[in-house]
Structures are given as structure tokens and as C-alpha cells.
Amino acid sequence: MGRGPFAPAANGLVTIGETMTLVVSVEGDPGFDIQVRDCVARDVSSVNVLKLTDEQGCILRPKLFGAFQKTRNTGASGASIIAYAFFQAFKFPDVMDLTIECNVELCKTNCESCPLQGQNIDPARRRRRDIWVNNSTLSDPVRVLKTFRVITPDDLEEAVRGSTVVNVGSEIEGVCMSLPGFLLAAIFLLSILVGSCLLCTYFWFKMQRGTKAIEAAKTVHLETFPISKA
């Protein structure tokens, strides 16, 4: 969520048009490099599929998806190298779930990247990026993917009017409630709490009165029948 490889992870609902960053990181020997290619966007059932980059890593949808950049300034992430690309959140018609997946190759030295000049780093903007050469792939590419849920402002308004929305895709499951629904729930719970307190207070006073009555009866009994010494 946001611009840059250290932005927070997208684990909840994403609004269409939000700036996002696709991040691929590798932990291990800093002498290795990675190449990200063959990226596609699809829905969960793969009915809708859109190619974002080709087998050389060149972008095919410059208005949607930017070219991959690489950095070895990984901070405290523990990664040896990070590849990342900017894009604006988009969705297929009538489908909220969006999956982006790519092939990732590990190289011994610098991976060969897209040979075309002038690849856009930012979608719909012209800006040249560096070209990496001398490819030496270690193994077959690994397919990695990320799925999240993209909604439109209309979807959000409809969800709010519908009182509750299940927050799908979050690490911590929960329920988002509208303001009227939250207030009603809070008033209901507060009423139960106050009623329970009043009921406990009533039983406590009743028990206290019963205890005092028993003690008074014992006192009368002792005064009526005094114990005399022989």
C-alpha cells in the first residue's frame, strides 16, 4: 500500500486507483541477483487474465504497470536485494479479487533485464531506467503471486449502507460496521451491562438484609433464654 518497497503490506480492502508497489525480495548471498518477468493480473478463477510484462521483463501495459527497479538498500528487511514496480490499483468488471503473479529467476551475477530503452518506471509517465546485462540464470523460474481485494467508491458506499462488511483478506479477521449499527450495538451492550450491575446490587442488598435478620433472631434467643450458672 503506497509508493516504495517499505510501504505497509496490502492485507485488507484496496480502493481502485490507489498507488501500490509490487515487491519481490530475496534473502541470502548478496552476490546473487533476480529477474522478474512474465507478470500477469487475473481474477481468482483465471477467467480474466491481463499480461503486464513479457518474458524479457518489458512492460506491456505502461498505463497500468511500471517497469521493475532494483535496490540493495534493503534497510532492516533482511533481504539481500529487492525488485519493485509501481502501479495504480485496478480491477476487472464485477470482480473484487485481483491476483498479480510473476516468474522470478535467480542469477549468479547481474540479471539481464528488458533490452528496450525508455521503460516507464511510473505508469503513464516517460522515464528511463537502468538496463542490467550478463544474465546467468541458476535454475527454472519460481512463480510467485499476491492476491488482494480491490473495491470502487460505489462498492464502499453500498457496503456501508448494508450495515456490515466482512473484511476479507486481512491477517486478523473482523467485521466492519456502519456508524448506526455500531451505535445500536454499543447501546445494547451498555444496557446489558447496566442491567447486570443493578441486578447484582439488588441481590447483594437482599442477602445483607437476610444476614441481619438471622443475627437479630440469634440475639433475641439468647436474651430470652439466659444461661445461668449452677
C-alpha positions as a printed Julia matrix, in Angstrom:
230×3 Matrix{Float64}:
   0.0     0.0     0.0
   1.69    3.2    -1.15
   4.84    4.08   -3.01
   8.08    2.24   -2.28
   9.24   -1.23   -1.21
   8.95   -0.44    2.52
   5.32    0.69    2.49
   2.84   -1.35    4.61
   1.57   -4.63    3.15
  -1.81   -4.75    1.41
  -3.74   -7.15    3.62
  -7.22   -5.63    3.5
  -9.5    -3.8     1.11
  -7.85   -1.59   -1.52
  -9.65    1.28   -3.26
  -9.32    1.4    -7.03
  -6.77    3.97   -8.18
  -4.61    3.77   -5.04
  -0.85    3.89   -5.57
   0.67    0.49   -4.84
   4.04   -1.23   -5.13
   4.64   -4.83   -6.17
   7.68   -6.04   -4.21
   9.83   -9.15   -4.71
  12.7    -9.68   -2.25
  15.41  -12.31   -1.85
  17.29  -13.26    1.3
  20.75  -14.78    1.06
  24.11  -14.18   -0.61
  24.29  -10.52   -1.75
  26.21  -11.65   -4.84
  23.02  -13.05   -6.36
  20.55  -11.07   -8.46
  16.92  -11.6    -9.52
  14.89  -11.04  -12.65
  11.09  -10.61  -12.54
   9.23  -11.37  -15.77
   6.0   -12.79  -17.22
   3.78  -10.87  -14.82
   0.02  -11.22  -15.25
  -3.04   -9.91  -13.44
  -6.01  -12.26  -13.11
  -9.07  -12.99  -11.03
  -9.22  -15.98   -8.7
 -10.86  -18.23  -11.3
  -8.48  -17.02  -14.08
 -11.46  -16.14  -16.29
  -9.97  -12.67  -16.74
  -6.21  -12.57  -17.45
  -4.16   -9.49  -18.36
  -0.43   -9.67  -19.23
   1.6    -6.93  -17.58
   5.18   -7.83  -18.63
   6.64  -10.18  -21.24
   9.23  -12.96  -20.98
  12.03  -10.37  -21.05
  10.53   -8.32  -18.25
   9.4    -5.49  -20.56
   6.16   -3.79  -19.56
   3.16   -4.37  -21.83
   0.68   -2.06  -20.08
   2.58    1.19  -19.43
  -0.6     2.98  -18.38
  -1.25    0.38  -15.66
   2.1    -1.02  -14.59
   5.6     0.46  -14.26
   8.96   -1.13  -15.01
  10.76   -3.04  -12.25
  13.54   -1.32  -10.35
  16.1    -2.94   -8.06
  17.8    -1.84   -4.88
  20.3    -3.32   -2.47
  19.49   -0.7     0.15
  17.12   -3.05    1.94
  17.3    -1.49    5.41
  16.26   -3.83    8.24
  14.18   -6.1     5.99
  16.81   -8.86    5.97
  16.74   -9.08    2.15
  19.87   -9.01    0.01
  18.1    -7.44   -2.97
  14.62   -6.06   -3.68
  12.86   -5.63   -7.01
   9.76   -3.44   -7.08
   7.32   -1.85   -9.53
   4.68    0.86   -9.11
   1.08    0.55  -10.27
  -2.35    2.01   -9.62
  -4.86   -0.43   -8.12
  -7.24   -1.71  -10.8
  -9.88   -4.41  -11.05
 -11.82   -6.49  -13.53
 -15.52   -5.71  -14.06
 -17.82   -7.29  -11.43
 -14.82   -8.95   -9.69
 -13.17   -7.69   -6.49
 -10.38  -10.25   -6.05
  -7.21   -9.46   -8.02
  -4.13  -11.67   -8.22
  -0.79  -10.49   -9.6
   1.77  -13.21  -10.28
   5.21  -13.23  -11.89
   8.1   -15.54  -12.72
  11.18  -14.84  -10.6
  14.64  -16.07  -11.63
  17.78  -16.15   -9.51
  21.03  -15.22  -11.26
  24.7   -15.62  -10.3
  25.57  -12.11  -11.41
  23.54   -9.23  -12.81
  20.35  -10.47  -14.47
  19.58   -9.4   -18.0
  16.61   -7.1   -17.96
  14.37   -5.67  -20.67
  16.53   -4.66  -23.67
  14.13   -1.88  -24.67
  15.07    1.67  -23.74
  12.7     4.15  -22.13
  10.71    1.75  -19.98
   8.33    3.7   -17.75
   9.02    3.48  -14.02
   5.75    5.22  -13.23
   2.61    4.15  -15.12
   1.73    6.58  -17.93
   4.98    8.56  -17.41
   8.13    8.6   -19.53
  11.25    7.89  -17.57
  14.27    5.77  -18.46
  15.56    3.08  -16.14
  18.91    1.29  -15.97
  19.47   -1.84  -18.04
  21.02   -4.9   -16.4
  23.15   -7.23  -18.54
  25.14  -10.5   -18.41
  22.36  -12.89  -17.47
  23.33  -16.22  -15.87
  20.23  -17.99  -14.57
  20.75  -20.57  -11.81
  17.51  -22.52  -12.11
  13.99  -22.59  -13.5
  11.87  -19.55  -12.59
   9.68  -19.64   -9.49
   6.08  -18.46   -9.79
   5.11  -16.03   -7.02
   1.77  -14.32   -6.51
  -0.17  -11.93   -4.31
  -3.97  -11.68   -4.04
  -5.9    -8.73   -2.63
  -9.37   -7.25   -2.94
  -9.98   -4.05   -4.92
 -13.2    -2.07   -4.48
 -14.66    1.07   -6.05
 -16.1     4.0    -4.06
 -19.56    2.78   -5.09
 -18.82   -0.64   -3.59
 -17.77    1.02   -0.34
 -20.89    3.18   -0.13
 -23.11    0.18   -0.81
 -21.29   -1.83    1.86
 -21.79    0.95    4.43
 -25.49    1.15    3.63
 -25.7    -2.62    4.08
 -24.72   -2.27    7.77
 -21.8    -4.73    7.78
 -18.89   -5.67    5.56
 -16.69   -8.7     6.16
 -13.05   -7.64    5.93
 -11.72  -10.43    3.67
  -8.02  -10.88    3.15
  -6.84   -9.44    6.43
  -4.42  -11.25    8.72
  -6.8   -10.53   11.59
 -10.38  -11.42   10.77
 -13.01   -8.91   11.81
 -16.23   -7.15   10.93
 -16.51   -3.51    9.83
 -19.78   -1.91   10.94
 -21.56    1.24    9.86
 -21.93    4.09   12.37
 -25.67    3.49   13.08
 -25.05   -0.21   13.54
 -22.1     0.46   15.86
 -24.16    2.87   17.99
 -27.04    0.4    18.3
 -24.66   -2.39   19.26
 -22.9    -0.15   21.81
 -26.23    0.95   23.37
 -27.42   -2.68   23.55
 -24.22   -3.86   25.24
 -24.26   -0.91   27.63
 -27.88   -1.69   28.58
 -26.94   -5.29   29.35
 -24.01   -4.09   31.48
 -26.14   -1.61   33.47
 -28.92   -4.17   33.95
 -26.44   -6.76   35.21
 -24.98   -4.26   37.7
 -28.44   -3.32   39.02
 -29.43   -6.97   39.36
 -26.23   -7.79   41.26
 -26.81   -4.79   43.57
 -30.39   -5.93   44.29
 -29.31   -9.45   45.23
 -26.46   -8.09   47.39
 -28.83   -5.87   49.43
 -31.29   -8.73   49.75
 -28.57  -11.02   51.04
 -27.42   -8.35   53.51
 -30.97   -7.95   54.89
 -31.27  -11.72   55.3
 -27.97  -11.88   57.17
 -29.01   -9.08   59.57
 -32.36  -10.78   60.24
 -30.62  -14.03   61.2
 -28.22  -12.22   63.54
 -31.14  -10.36   65.17
 -33.02  -13.64   65.76
 -29.97  -15.17   67.46
 -29.67  -12.14   69.77
 -33.36  -12.34   70.82
 -32.98  -16.04   71.53
 -30.02  -15.5    73.83
 -31.74  -12.66   75.73
 -34.98  -14.66   76.19
 -33.25  -17.75   77.46
 -30.27  -16.55   79.51
 -27.76  -19.16   80.6
 -27.5   -19.35   84.44
 -24.65  -20.8    86.38
 -25.28  -23.73   88.72
